């Protein structure tokens, strides 16, 4: 229980370290007891060899792609710098070498130099998106916003913001180039000791100029329960630098400028621009990144007909009320594996967080491992520091926790702190009614904040939804 409580929180600081001991223990064969002084150095050496092999395979796969796609004369021209700058082979050469170079800088547990997707390994339909960025649609005039970045008065917070911006600049996610309009940024808390930078495209007008791509489906905890039972196990994979994994279209980059003058005033006015999607680029960032990761999910799940694939399934089972075989303890429909005689492994992804589901600890772990190494194969980052042990009492995912109790049932709940917060909000509102002689007055912003949190809670407890009508009737009066 202490281990599960330790991993209950979904948020971890960016500077947190990967739990290598947990990975070592998971890699041990059944019947062997993990001894750090004996097996620790062995795993460290094995990981070094695996890392070097990974780098070699990335180099050779890109070379094979070029040789299969272009003639020897074309390759000779691009190596000698004799190709047009925006030609197909020139873009392949530039972006591909950047991807290989970043892979060379990686360590086993992290992409220390950032990452660029291995676009040549993706489906033909999205290879261009992963290389050049998804083409964004305009619905208005592109802005010309020139206001300098506002600074936080707290020097300690300002230093944290600078560290975050320096990191993305060092990885060339923010880089030099033509800047025609600036954006701004602000910070929000991330856990207890860290912050998250949000890059605001609303004030500068860029958000209004871009069409976000329309609506897109997002899972809830019920999406996990729909492919799980009382005996299921759960794992987690968290994408590292989720939005930064995907390039921003070249045409839009001049209008996504960043004022970095304040980070080093001695250099004078200094503007740079985004080259990747970023947190806060609503709506383009979520639409682009979730769409492209959905394509990645198809590759991760691929070869479903191969029994060595943990996501292998043999048939789809319908379990509809009214059927003679209906079982209320099972999902309404699910993928079944005849080899394990159980619901097949699966996973659900909420933006950058994937929750794996398997009928046994070993299969859930295998499914988690496959997502991780297939993401690496595609050039996408996996934040290994956020990995939690495979468990039947999983930590938070989309703000909810799923709990499987063998022989008892499958449950969804939230953390005690979140439940106490909800009760506190309700009690505050009840006190306003108790103290009022006539109809009470409410602060609209405060009521919106409370209602928003309760809507979030209703995704775990759907029976709350009807009671939200009173909130919205009050706010819209």
C-alpha positions as CSV (number, residue, x, y, z in Angstrom):
1,X,0.0,0.0,0.0
2,X,2.9,2.4,0.8
3,X,4.4,1.9,-2.7
4,X,1.0,2.4,-4.3
5,X,0.4,5.6,-2.3
6,X,3.9,6.8,-3.3
7,X,3.0,6.5,-7.0
8,X,-0.6,7.7,-6.7
9,X,0.0,11.2,-8.0
10,X,0.1,11.7,-11.7
11,X,2.3,14.8,-11.6
12,X,6.1,14.6,-11.2
13,X,8.6,17.4,-11.4
14,X,10.7,17.7,-14.6
15,X,13.9,17.3,-12.6
16,X,12.9,14.0,-10.9
17,X,15.0,11.0,-11.7
18,X,14.1,7.7,-13.2
19,X,13.5,4.9,-10.7
20,X,16.1,2.5,-12.1
21,X,15.8,0.0,-9.3
22,X,12.1,-0.5,-10.1
23,X,13.1,-1.2,-13.7
24,X,15.8,-3.7,-12.6
25,X,13.4,-5.6,-10.4
26,X,10.8,-5.8,-13.3
27,X,13.5,-7.3,-15.6
28,X,14.4,-10.1,-13.2
29,X,13.4,-13.6,-14.2
30,X,10.9,-15.4,-11.9
31,X,12.7,-17.2,-9.1
32,X,15.6,-14.8,-8.9
33,X,15.9,-12.2,-6.1
34,X,17.3,-8.8,-7.1
35,X,20.6,-7.9,-5.4
36,X,21.7,-4.4,-6.2
37,X,25.4,-5.0,-6.0
38,X,25.3,-8.0,-8.3
39,X,22.6,-7.2,-10.8
40,X,22.8,-3.4,-10.8
41,X,26.1,-3.2,-12.7
42,X,25.0,-6.0,-15.1
43,X,21.9,-4.1,-16.1
44,X,23.9,-0.9,-16.4
45,X,26.3,-2.5,-18.9
46,X,23.4,-4.2,-20.8
47,X,21.7,-0.8,-21.1
48,X,24.8,0.8,-22.5
49,X,25.1,-1.9,-25.2
50,X,21.4,-1.6,-26.0
51,X,21.7,2.2,-26.3
52,X,24.7,1.9,-28.7
53,X,22.7,-0.6,-30.8
54,X,19.7,1.8,-30.9
55,X,21.9,4.6,-32.2
56,X,23.4,2.3,-34.9
57,X,20.0,1.1,-36.0
58,X,18.7,4.7,-36.3
59,X,21.7,5.7,-38.4
60,X,21.4,2.7,-40.7
61,X,17.6,3.0,-41.1
62,X,17.9,6.6,-42.2
63,X,20.6,5.7,-44.6
64,X,18.5,2.8,-46.0
65,X,15.6,5.1,-46.4
66,X,17.6,7.6,-48.4
67,X,19.1,4.9,-50.7
68,X,15.7,3.5,-51.3
69,X,14.1,6.9,-52.1
70,X,16.7,8.7,-54.2
71,X,19.4,7.9,-56.8
72,X,23.1,8.0,-56.1
73,X,23.4,11.2,-58.1
74,X,20.7,12.9,-56.0
75,X,22.4,11.7,-52.8
76,X,25.7,13.0,-54.0
77,X,24.2,16.4,-54.8
78,X,22.5,16.8,-51.4
79,X,25.7,15.7,-49.6
80,X,27.6,18.4,-51.5
81,X,25.0,21.1,-50.8
82,X,23.9,21.3,-54.5
83,X,20.2,20.8,-54.0
84,X,17.4,23.4,-53.8
85,X,16.7,24.4,-50.2
86,X,13.0,23.3,-50.1
87,X,13.3,20.3,-52.4
88,X,12.0,17.0,-51.1
89,X,15.4,15.4,-50.7
90,X,16.8,18.6,-49.1
91,X,14.0,18.5,-46.4
92,X,14.6,14.8,-45.9
93,X,18.3,15.3,-45.5
94,X,18.1,18.2,-43.1
95,X,15.3,16.9,-40.8
96,X,16.6,13.3,-40.9
97,X,20.1,14.3,-39.9
98,X,18.7,16.4,-37.1
99,X,16.8,13.3,-35.9
100,X,19.9,11.1,-36.1
101,X,22.0,13.7,-34.3
102,X,19.6,14.0,-31.4
103,X,19.4,10.3,-31.1
104,X,23.2,10.3,-30.8
105,X,23.0,12.6,-27.9
106,X,20.5,10.5,-26.0
107,X,21.1,8.5,-22.9
108,X,19.3,5.3,-22.1
109,X,16.8,7.0,-19.9
110,X,16.3,10.4,-21.6
111,X,16.7,12.3,-24.9
112,X,19.3,14.6,-23.5
113,X,19.5,16.8,-26.6
114,X,15.7,16.7,-27.3
115,X,14.2,14.7,-30.1
116,X,13.1,14.9,-33.7
117,X,10.7,12.2,-35.0
118,X,12.1,9.5,-37.2
119,X,9.6,10.5,-39.9
120,X,10.8,7.8,-42.4
121,X,9.4,5.1,-40.1
122,X,5.8,6.6,-40.0
123,X,2.9,5.9,-42.3
124,X,3.1,7.6,-45.8
125,X,-0.1,9.5,-44.9
126,X,1.6,11.4,-42.1
127,X,5.3,11.2,-43.0
128,X,5.2,14.9,-44.2
129,X,3.4,16.0,-41.0
130,X,6.1,14.5,-38.9
131,X,8.9,16.0,-41.0
132,X,7.5,19.5,-41.8
133,X,4.6,20.0,-39.4
134,X,0.8,19.6,-39.9
135,X,-0.6,22.3,-42.2
136,X,-2.7,24.6,-40.2
137,X,-5.8,26.3,-41.6
138,X,-6.3,30.1,-41.4
139,X,-9.6,31.6,-40.6
140,X,-8.4,35.2,-40.1
141,X,-5.5,37.6,-40.6
142,X,-2.2,36.6,-39.0
143,X,-1.2,39.0,-36.2
144,X,1.5,41.6,-35.6
145,X,1.9,41.6,-31.9
146,X,5.0,43.4,-30.5
147,X,4.5,43.8,-26.7
148,X,7.4,42.6,-24.6
149,X,7.1,39.7,-22.2
150,X,5.7,40.6,-18.8
151,X,7.8,39.4,-15.9
152,X,6.8,37.8,-12.6
153,X,7.7,39.9,-9.5
154,X,8.9,36.8,-7.6
155,X,12.6,36.4,-8.5
156,X,12.6,32.7,-7.6
157,X,9.7,32.0,-9.9
158,X,11.3,34.1,-12.6
159,X,14.5,32.0,-12.3
160,X,12.4,28.8,-12.7
161,X,10.7,30.2,-15.8
162,X,14.1,31.1,-17.2
163,X,15.4,27.5,-16.7
164,X,12.4,26.1,-18.5
165,X,12.8,28.5,-21.5
166,X,16.6,28.0,-21.6
167,X,16.0,24.2,-21.9
168,X,13.7,24.5,-24.9
169,X,16.1,27.0,-26.5
170,X,19.0,24.6,-25.9
171,X,17.0,21.9,-27.7
172,X,16.2,24.3,-30.6
173,X,12.4,24.1,-30.0
174,X,12.7,27.9,-29.8
175,X,15.3,29.0,-32.3
176,X,16.5,32.0,-34.4
177,X,14.5,33.0,-37.4
178,X,12.2,35.6,-38.9
179,X,9.8,37.0,-36.3
180,X,6.8,39.0,-37.4
181,X,4.7,38.7,-34.2
182,X,5.3,37.7,-30.6
183,X,3.5,35.5,-28.2
184,X,3.6,35.5,-24.4
185,X,3.9,33.0,-21.6
186,X,2.9,32.5,-18.0
187,X,3.4,29.8,-15.4
188,X,1.0,27.5,-13.5
189,X,1.9,25.2,-10.6
190,X,3.0,21.6,-11.4
191,X,2.9,19.4,-8.3
192,X,4.2,20.9,-5.1
193,X,7.7,22.1,-6.2
194,X,7.6,22.7,-10.0
195,X,5.9,24.9,-12.5
196,X,4.6,24.4,-16.0
197,X,5.0,27.1,-18.7
198,X,1.9,27.9,-20.7
199,X,2.5,29.7,-24.0
200,X,-0.4,32.1,-24.6
201,X,-1.5,32.6,-28.2
202,X,-4.7,34.3,-27.3
203,X,-3.5,37.8,-26.3
204,X,-1.3,38.1,-29.4
205,X,-4.2,37.2,-31.8
206,X,-2.7,34.0,-33.3
207,X,-5.3,31.8,-31.8
208,X,-8.1,33.7,-33.5
209,X,-6.3,33.4,-36.8
210,X,-5.9,29.7,-36.7
211,X,-8.6,27.0,-37.1
212,X,-8.1,24.4,-34.5
213,X,-9.0,21.4,-36.6
214,X,-12.4,20.8,-35.0
215,X,-13.3,18.6,-32.1
216,X,-11.5,15.4,-31.2
217,X,-12.3,12.5,-29.0
218,X,-10.7,12.2,-25.5
219,X,-11.0,9.2,-23.2
220,X,-12.2,9.2,-19.6
221,X,-11.7,6.6,-16.8
222,X,-14.7,4.8,-18.2
223,X,-12.8,4.1,-21.4
224,X,-10.3,2.1,-19.3
225,X,-13.1,0.3,-17.4
226,X,-14.6,-0.8,-20.7
227,X,-11.7,-3.1,-21.4
228,X,-11.0,-4.3,-17.8
229,X,-12.4,-6.7,-15.2
230,X,-11.9,-7.3,-11.5
231,X,-8.7,-9.2,-12.3
232,X,-7.1,-6.6,-14.6
233,X,-3.7,-5.0,-14.1
234,X,-2.7,-1.4,-15.1
235,X,0.4,0.3,-16.3
236,X,1.4,3.8,-17.3
237,X,3.4,5.4,-20.1
238,X,3.9,9.2,-20.1
239,X,5.2,10.9,-23.3
240,X,8.1,13.2,-22.6
241,X,7.8,16.8,-24.0
242,X,4.5,15.8,-25.6
243,X,3.8,18.8,-27.8
244,X,7.5,19.4,-28.6
245,X,7.7,16.0,-30.3
246,X,5.8,17.5,-33.2
247,X,7.0,20.3,-35.6
248,X,5.2,23.6,-36.1
249,X,4.5,24.3,-39.7
250,X,7.2,26.7,-41.2
251,X,4.5,29.1,-42.5
252,X,3.3,29.8,-39.0
253,X,6.7,30.0,-37.2
254,X,7.2,33.8,-37.8
255,X,4.0,34.5,-36.0
256,X,4.9,32.4,-32.9
257,X,7.7,34.6,-31.7
258,X,9.1,34.7,-28.2
259,X,10.7,37.7,-26.5
260,X,13.7,36.3,-24.7
261,X,15.4,39.7,-24.1
262,X,14.7,39.5,-20.3
263,X,16.7,36.3,-20.0
264,X,19.9,38.2,-20.8
265,X,19.4,42.0,-21.0
266,X,23.0,42.6,-21.8
267,X,22.5,41.3,-25.4
268,X,19.8,43.9,-26.2
269,X,16.4,43.1,-27.8
270,X,16.3,39.4,-28.8
271,X,13.4,37.7,-30.4
272,X,13.3,34.0,-31.4
273,X,10.4,31.8,-32.6
274,X,8.8,28.4,-32.0
275,X,9.8,25.5,-34.2
276,X,7.6,23.0,-32.4
277,X,4.0,22.8,-31.1
278,X,3.8,24.0,-27.5
279,X,1.7,23.9,-24.4
280,X,-1.0,26.6,-24.6
281,X,-1.2,26.8,-28.4
282,X,-4.9,26.2,-28.3
283,X,-6.5,24.8,-30.2
284,X,-3.9,23.7,-32.8
285,X,-1.5,21.9,-30.4
286,X,-4.0,19.3,-28.9
287,X,-5.6,18.6,-32.2
288,X,-2.3,18.1,-34.1
289,X,-0.6,16.1,-31.4
290,X,-3.5,13.8,-30.5
291,X,-4.2,13.2,-34.1
292,X,-0.6,12.2,-34.9
293,X,-0.2,10.1,-31.8
294,X,-3.4,8.2,-32.9
295,X,-1.4,7.3,-36.0
296,X,1.5,6.2,-33.8
297,X,-1.0,4.0,-31.8
298,X,-1.8,2.1,-35.0
299,X,1.9,1.2,-35.3
300,X,2.2,0.3,-31.6
301,X,-0.8,-2.0,-31.9
302,X,0.3,-3.4,-35.3
303,X,0.8,-7.1,-36.0
304,X,-2.2,-7.8,-33.8
305,X,-2.4,-11.2,-35.6
306,X,1.0,-12.1,-34.1
307,X,0.7,-13.9,-30.8
308,X,4.0,-12.5,-29.6
309,X,2.4,-9.1,-29.7
310,X,0.9,-8.4,-26.2
311,X,-2.0,-6.6,-28.0
312,X,-2.9,-9.7,-29.9
313,X,-6.6,-10.6,-30.0
314,X,-8.5,-13.4,-31.7
315,X,-12.1,-12.1,-31.8
316,X,-14.5,-9.4,-30.7
317,X,-17.1,-10.4,-28.2
318,X,-20.5,-8.6,-27.9
319,X,-22.0,-8.6,-24.4
320,X,-25.3,-6.8,-24.8
321,X,-28.3,-6.8,-22.4
322,X,-30.9,-9.2,-23.6
323,X,-28.4,-11.7,-25.0
324,X,-28.6,-15.2,-23.5
325,X,-24.9,-15.0,-22.8
326,X,-25.0,-11.5,-21.3
327,X,-22.7,-11.1,-18.3
328,X,-23.1,-7.8,-16.3
329,X,-19.6,-8.1,-14.8
330,X,-18.0,-7.8,-18.3
331,X,-17.8,-4.8,-20.7
332,X,-20.5,-4.5,-23.4
333,X,-18.0,-5.4,-26.1
334,X,-14.4,-6.3,-25.9
335,X,-11.4,-7.9,-27.7
336,X,-10.8,-11.5,-26.6
337,X,-7.6,-13.5,-26.6
338,X,-8.0,-17.2,-26.9
339,X,-4.4,-17.8,-26.0
340,X,-4.8,-16.2,-22.5
341,X,-8.5,-17.0,-22.2
342,X,-9.1,-13.4,-21.1
343,X,-9.8,-9.9,-22.4
344,X,-6.9,-8.9,-24.6
345,X,-4.4,-6.2,-23.6
346,X,-5.2,-2.7,-24.6
347,X,-4.4,0.9,-23.8
348,X,-6.0,4.3,-23.8
349,X,-4.3,7.6,-24.2
350,X,-5.3,11.0,-22.8
351,X,-3.0,13.6,-24.6
352,X,0.4,12.4,-23.3
353,X,-0.7,9.8,-20.7
354,X,-1.3,6.2,-21.8
355,X,-2.9,3.7,-19.4
356,X,-2.3,0.0,-20.3
357,X,-4.6,-2.7,-19.3
358,X,-3.8,-6.5,-19.1
359,X,-5.3,-9.6,-17.6
360,X,-2.1,-10.4,-15.7
361,X,0.8,-8.4,-14.3
362,X,3.2,-9.9,-16.9
363,X,0.9,-9.1,-19.8
364,X,0.2,-5.6,-18.6
365,X,4.0,-5.0,-18.2
366,X,4.6,-6.4,-21.7
367,X,2.0,-4.0,-23.1
368,X,3.6,-1.1,-21.3
369,X,7.0,-2.1,-22.5
370,X,5.8,-2.3,-26.1
371,X,4.4,1.2,-26.1
372,X,7.7,2.5,-24.7
373,X,10.0,0.9,-27.2
374,X,7.7,1.5,-30.1
375,X,7.6,5.2,-29.2
376,X,11.4,5.2,-29.2
377,X,11.3,3.5,-32.6
378,X,9.3,6.4,-34.0
379,X,11.4,9.0,-32.4
380,X,8.9,10.0,-29.7
381,X,10.0,10.6,-26.1
382,X,9.0,8.5,-23.2
383,X,9.3,10.2,-19.8
384,X,10.7,7.2,-17.9
385,X,10.9,9.2,-14.7
386,X,7.1,9.2,-14.5
387,X,6.7,5.4,-14.9
388,X,4.8,3.7,-12.1
389,X,4.9,0.0,-11.1
390,X,2.3,-2.2,-12.8
391,X,-0.5,-2.5,-10.3
392,X,-4.2,-3.4,-9.7
393,X,-4.5,-0.2,-7.7
394,X,-3.2,2.3,-10.3
395,X,-2.4,6.0,-9.7
396,X,-4.2,8.9,-11.2
397,X,-5.0,9.0,-14.9
398,X,-7.3,11.8,-16.2
399,X,-7.7,12.7,-12.6
400,X,-9.2,9.3,-11.7
401,X,-7.9,6.0,-10.2
402,X,-9.0,2.5,-11.3
403,X,-8.9,-0.3,-8.7
404,X,-9.3,-4.0,-9.5
405,X,-10.0,-6.3,-6.5
406,X,-9.9,-9.9,-7.5
407,X,-13.2,-11.7,-6.9
408,X,-14.9,-8.5,-5.7
409,X,-15.1,-5.9,-8.6
410,X,-13.7,-3.1,-10.6
411,X,-13.9,0.4,-9.2
412,X,-13.2,4.0,-10.2
413,X,-12.4,6.6,-7.6
414,X,-10.4,9.8,-6.9
415,X,-7.7,10.7,-4.4
416,X,-8.8,11.6,-0.8
417,X,-7.4,15.2,-1.3
418,X,-9.6,15.7,-4.4
419,X,-12.7,14.3,-2.7
420,X,-12.1,16.6,0.3
421,X,-11.7,19.5,-2.0
422,X,-15.1,18.8,-3.6
423,X,-16.8,18.4,-0.2
424,X,-15.2,21.7,0.8
425,X,-16.6,23.5,-2.2
426,X,-20.1,22.1,-1.6
427,X,-20.0,23.1,2.1
428,X,-18.9,26.6,1.2
429,X,-22.0,27.0,-1.1
430,X,-24.3,25.5,1.5
431,X,-23.0,28.0,4.1
432,X,-23.9,30.9,1.8
433,X,-27.5,29.6,1.7
434,X,-27.6,29.0,5.4
435,X,-26.5,32.6,6.2
436,X,-28.7,34.3,3.6
437,X,-32.1,35.7,4.5
438,X,-33.1,36.2,0.9
439,X,-31.7,34.7,-2.3
440,X,-28.0,34.7,-1.8
441,X,-25.5,36.4,-4.1
442,X,-22.6,34.5,-5.7
443,X,-19.4,35.6,-7.2
444,X,-19.6,34.4,-10.8
445,X,-15.9,33.6,-11.3
446,X,-15.8,31.7,-8.0
447,X,-18.9,29.7,-9.0
448,X,-17.4,28.9,-12.4
449,X,-14.2,27.7,-10.8
450,X,-16.1,25.4,-8.4
451,X,-18.5,24.1,-11.1
452,X,-15.5,23.4,-13.4
453,X,-13.9,21.2,-10.7
454,X,-17.1,19.4,-10.0
455,X,-17.6,18.7,-13.8
456,X,-14.1,17.2,-13.7
457,X,-15.2,15.0,-10.7
458,X,-18.3,13.9,-12.6
459,X,-16.2,12.1,-15.1
460,X,-15.4,9.7,-12.4
461,X,-18.8,9.9,-10.7
462,X,-21.4,10.3,-13.5
463,X,-24.3,10.5,-11.0
464,X,-23.0,14.1,-10.2
465,X,-24.0,15.3,-13.7
466,X,-27.7,16.0,-13.1
467,X,-26.8,18.1,-10.0
468,X,-24.7,20.4,-12.2
469,X,-27.8,21.8,-13.8
470,X,-28.4,24.0,-10.8
471,X,-24.9,25.5,-11.1
472,X,-25.4,26.4,-14.8
473,X,-28.9,27.7,-14.3
474,X,-27.5,30.0,-11.6
475,X,-24.5,31.1,-13.7
476,X,-26.7,31.8,-16.7
477,X,-29.4,33.7,-14.9
